[in-house]
Amino acid sequence: MRVAIASEAGWTLGGWLRARHIDWDFPAPTLPKVAGPSYNRRLCVCRKVLITPKNRASQQRPTVRLFQYCPYCATQLSDRLVEGKLRRSCPQCRFIQFPDPKVAVVALVHALGRVLLVRRGVEPARGGWALPGGYLDAGELPHEALVREVQEESGLTASAGRLLEILPMIGNHAGLVMVYQATVILGSDGRLPEPVSADDADGAGWFAAGEIPRPVAFPSTELMLQRWQAGHFD
């Protein structure tokens, strides 16, 4: 599981869902240097996503890593106005860095009054329970990534259904979380198949609405579980 959404106690996505307000505009800041394995990188703090905080005065802002040197010809980059925004650009080979958002997919798998959850074995939110999911790989379609992630984390073969929500990724990565409804095939005895945790998960199981384990890893999982408990996806 590779969803990199930092767990933040007290967050709620309700305001964002109602208003659908999100600001992806990146300012032109004075950037500190950060040492990398093969080149120096610089960090840009983007403007915060408009999400209603719950009992908190401040919000965690996602960060976007910007190149200092061209990844193709190693020329030092400069800021140039491109399409109305300052972009890191190469004066030699004309490379332009566009800080594209990360995209993750998450599966809401439920059957027989129970929902599939996995326990994260790595950071962020290690030990927290989440819906199975993770980042799209290059060249993957969302439903392909969903099937792969469910298989990796629970050992179950799922089929992707309809898209339920697109949510902002909260934490240190600017991105989006696509939540899909998904199904698994029941056993010949009509029972739910037994999940076997692997990959980034160190636990997995089926849970009834009144048995949701704590802590829940991510705000997106908390939101979708609340909606499932309210009967929105029957």
PyMOL commands that set and color helices and strands:
alter all, ss='L'
color gray80, all
select helices_A, chain A and resi 14-19+142-154+209-211+219-229
alter helices_A, ss='H'
color red, helices_A
select strands_A, chain A and resi 33-35+40-45+63-67+78-82+85-89+96-97+102-111+114-120+129-130+133-135+158-168+175-184+201-208
alter strands_A, ss='S'
color yellow, strands_A
deselect
rebuild
show_as cartoon
